[in-house]
Structures are given as C-alpha cells and as structure tokens.
C-alpha cells in the first residue's frame, strides 16, 4: 500500500490563516481619526506610488498631500476559534488522502528554530520573515495536530528536510507538501495545490515558462 508522508507545517499554517480575520487600524496622527481597512493595499494602493487606494483618493485636490508618515498602522487579528481550525485540518487531510486513494499516512511538524539560524552569521536565516504575522492560533493548532494525528515533532532541522529524507527514492511513499524546493528532490511528490496526481521527480529534470510567465521546473535543473 502507498503511504502518504505529510509536511504538516503547511496544513497548520493554512488552518491558522483560515481561522482568523485580518484587518488594519489606521490612525491619522494629527487629527486622531481612525479608519479600518482590509489590508495595506486598500489603504494606500497597490504600489509605492500609492495609486488607487483610499489615501490616493483622499489626497485628490489637496495642496499638501498626506503621506504614510502621517499615519500609524496597527495589524488586527480576530480569531474565529479552534472549531474552524480543526475542521480545516481534518478536511484538508481527508481530501488529500481521497485524491491519493490511500488511508495510510503519517507526517512531521516542526518546532523551534532550525540549525540554519545559528549558522547564518551574515544574514539571519529567514530573517526577512520576522515581521510576518503568525496566525494567532498556530500553537494551539500544532498541539491539536500532535494529539489527533499520527505526527512526529521535528526539532533542530525543518519538517520539509525530514520529509525528503523519509521519501527519497521511495516510490511506495508520496511526499505531500507545497514547498517549491521539493521540485528539486528525487521524490514522489504530491502538491495538493498544483497537482491532480503525484509526480515522480528524478534526475536532471527540466525547466519551462508557465502561463503566468514564471519559471517552473523539476529535478536537478530546478
């Protein structure tokens, strides 16, 4: 029987994002007026020129246009509760297993920092992600996954590392994950966001340009 090996990190984050609402609270420093927006794009537009957003419209006809320095921005995260998160986790796993035609599975979930953080002495490993908001329920979701599913905690390295080691050159195991780095590993890969069936990645591989003009590929070339 084919065994599915899950990188559970993408599932826990996905559940976390679905199980909360996000917005921003914008305060005009001079007046103290406050406004709520879905995101920064709705506030100041899609580009650094601030075209198309609320701020752009507000500045129309003003002799002294307001800039982002005239405001403070506070991120707001409102939890929908663990009931929603649990349902997302269960449904996601069940749907993937149905597509793969198996109920034999287990997975890995990461905790703590990778050894790469200590080794990265010039630029901190993934330091550019430090300001990215984590889902408010992330720790609770991790605990739920560990209690309810056949999952092993991974420390010091990352869950995706162990998933590759576990499934490397094994056709009877399917690596379930969404990380693009998997496309460069010799594994039987199933990306539930991009694939209808698993893809066996071997050897030199190939590169191509997709419909959105982005480079895609697999194998060593990738």
C-alpha positions in Angstrom: 0.0 0.0 0.0 1.2 3.5 -0.8 1.9 5.7 2.2 1.4 9.4 2.3 4.1 11.4 4.2 2.7 14.8 5.2 4.7 18.0 5.7 2.1 19.2 8.3 3.6 22.6 8.6 1.7 23.9 5.5 -1.6 22.5 6.9 -1.2 24.1 10.3 -0.5 27.5 8.7 -3.3 27.1 6.3 -5.7 26.3 9.1 -4.4 29.3 11.1 -5.0 31.7 8.3 -8.5 30.4 7.6 -9.4 30.5 11.3 -8.9 34.3 11.7 -9.9 37.6 10.1 -7.3 40.2 9.5 -7.5 44.0 9.1 -5.5 47.1 9.8 -6.4 50.0 12.1 -5.1 53.3 10.6 -4.8 56.4 12.8 -4.1 59.8 11.4 -1.5 61.3 13.8 -2.6 64.9 13.6 -6.4 64.5 14.0 -6.6 61.2 15.8 -9.1 60.0 13.3 -9.2 56.2 12.9 -10.1 54.0 9.9 -10.3 50.3 9.4 -9.2 48.6 6.1 -8.9 45.1 5.0 -5.2 45.5 4.3 -2.5 48.0 3.4 -3.3 47.8 -0.3 -6.8 49.0 0.4 -5.3 51.9 2.4 -2.5 53.2 0.2 -2.9 51.4 -3.1 -1.1 48.6 -4.9 2.3 50.3 -5.5 4.7 52.5 -3.6 3.3 55.4 -5.6 0.1 54.9 -3.6 -2.2 54.8 -6.7 -5.7 53.5 -6.3 -6.0 53.3 -2.6 -8.0 55.2 0.0 -5.1 57.6 0.6 -4.8 58.4 -3.1 -8.5 59.3 -3.2 -8.2 61.4 0.0 -5.3 63.4 -1.5 -7.2 64.4 -4.6 -7.4 68.2 -4.6 -5.2 68.7 -1.5 -2.4 71.2 -1.8 -0.4 69.3 0.9 -0.9 65.6 0.2 -0.8 63.2 3.2 1.8 60.5 3.2 2.2 57.3 5.0 4.3 59.1 7.6 1.1 61.0 8.7 -0.4 57.7 9.9 0.2 54.8 12.2 -0.9 51.3 11.2 -1.8 48.6 13.6 -2.4 45.0 12.5 -5.6 43.4 13.9 -6.1 39.7 14.1 -9.5 38.3 15.2 -9.7 34.6 15.9 -12.7 32.5 14.6 -11.9 29.8 17.1 -10.4 26.4 17.2 -13.5 24.8 15.9 -12.9 26.4 12.5 -9.2 25.5 12.6 -9.9 21.8 13.5 -12.4 21.5 10.6 -9.8 22.9 8.1 -7.2 20.4 9.3 -9.4 17.4 9.2 -11.0 18.3 5.8 -7.6 19.1 4.2 -6.1 15.8 5.3 -9.2 13.7 4.3 -9.4 15.4 0.9 -5.8 14.7 0.1 -6.0 11.1 1.2 -9.1 10.6 -1.0 -7.2 12.0 -4.0 -4.3 9.7 -3.4 -6.5 6.7 -2.8 -5.0 5.7 0.5 -5.7 5.9 4.2 -2.1 5.0 5.2 -0.3 8.2 6.2 1.8 10.0 8.8 3.5 13.3 9.0 6.0 15.7 10.5 5.5 19.1 12.2 8.4 21.4 13.0 9.0 23.2 16.3 11.7 25.7 17.3 14.5 27.1 15.2 16.4 25.3 12.6 20.2 24.8 12.9 20.5 27.1 9.9 19.6 30.1 12.2 22.8 29.6 14.3 24.9 29.0 11.2 23.6 32.1 9.4 26.1 34.7 10.7 25.9 37.3 8.0 22.2 37.4 7.2 19.8 35.6 9.6 18.2 32.6 8.1 14.7 33.6 7.0 15.3 36.9 8.8 13.2 38.6 6.1 10.1 36.8 7.5 10.4 38.0 11.1 7.8 40.8 10.6 5.3 38.4 9.0 2.3 37.9 11.3 1.9 34.4 12.6 -1.7 33.1 12.9 -2.9 33.7 16.5 -4.0 30.0 16.9 -0.8 28.5 15.4 0.5 27.0 18.7 -3.0 25.6 19.5 -3.3 24.1 16.1 0.1 22.4 16.4 -1.0 20.9 19.7 -4.2 19.6 18.2 -2.4 18.0 15.2 0.0 16.3 17.6 -2.9 14.9 19.7 -5.2 13.8 17.0 -3.0 12.6 14.1 0.0 10.3 13.5 2.6 13.1 13.6 6.1 13.4 14.9 7.7 16.6 16.2 10.8 17.7 14.4 13.4 20.0 16.0 16.8 21.4 15.0 16.0 20.7 11.3 12.8 21.5 9.5 9.9 19.3 8.7 10.4 19.5 5.0 14.0 18.3 5.4 12.8 15.1 7.2 10.0 14.6 4.6 12.6 14.5 1.9 14.9 12.1 3.8 12.0 9.8 4.5 10.7 9.7 0.9 13.9 10.0 -1.1 14.0 7.4 -3.9 11.0 5.6 -2.5 8.2 5.0 -4.9 5.9 3.4 -2.3 5.8 6.7 -0.3 4.3 10.0 -1.5 5.6 13.3 -0.1 2.6 15.6 0.5 3.7 19.3 0.6 3.6 22.6 -1.1 7.2 23.9 -0.8 8.6 24.7 -4.2 12.0 23.3 -3.1 10.5 19.8 -3.2 10.5 20.0 -7.0 14.3 19.7 -6.9 14.4 16.5 -4.9 14.1 12.9 -6.1 10.8 12.1 -4.5 7.3 11.0 -5.4 5.7 14.4 -4.9 2.1 15.5 -4.5 1.4 19.2 -4.2 -2.3 19.4 -3.5 -2.4 23.0 -4.6 -0.9 22.3 -8.1 -1.3 18.6 -8.9 -4.1 16.2 -9.7 -1.8 13.1 -9.3 1.7 12.6 -7.8 4.7 13.4 -9.8 7.8 11.2 -9.7 10.9 13.5 -9.8 14.1 12.0 -11.0 17.4 13.1 -12.5 18.3 16.2 -14.4 14.7 17.3 -14.9 13.5 20.3 -16.9 12.6 24.0 -16.9 9.8 25.8 -18.6 7.8 29.0 -18.5 4.2 28.7 -17.3 1.1 30.6 -18.4 1.9 33.4 -15.9 5.4 33.8 -17.4 7.1 32.3 -14.3 9.9 29.8 -14.4 8.9 26.3 -13.3 10.8 23.1 -13.3 11.7 19.9 -11.6 14.8 17.7 -11.0 18.4 18.9 -10.6 17.8 21.8 -13.0 15.3 23.2 -10.7 
